[in-house]
Amino acid sequence: MMKTIKVIAGVIMHEDKVLITRRAPKEKMAGGWEFPGGKIELNETPQECLIRELREELNITVSVGEFCTEVNHNYDDIIINLVAYYSTIVAGEIMMTVHDKYKWVRVADLLQYDLLPADVPIAKKIMEDFYE
């Protein structure tokens, strides 16, 4: 049976733009764009995980808002259970530790980026939510 990893992602909005980050060359799935976040730890709530991961990876403090969507994606060796929450930066300046690039992109342009497969349904959900 394949291992399932629970990952929490932040959909960080600013006006009509959303933050995406690109995986650095040394990372798995290097070069792919994603919504930043990371693996949930034992006894951690999704919100606590997101706050911790974004502090570690991007040097920012976020306020975690509404649930966005949940995606199960089967990669070759693992299943990723990706849960996304809308979030807002409340403190800090973005400094990258595990990514090599970040971009604020217009919601309408999200699908023009080479998003990782599990992140594509999140992008589509954001577009739906944004243009209702």
Helices and strands as residue ranges (DSSP letters): E 3-14, E 17-23, E 33-34, E 37-39, H 46-58, E 61-74, E 78-91, E 99-106, G 107-112, G 117-119, H 120-130
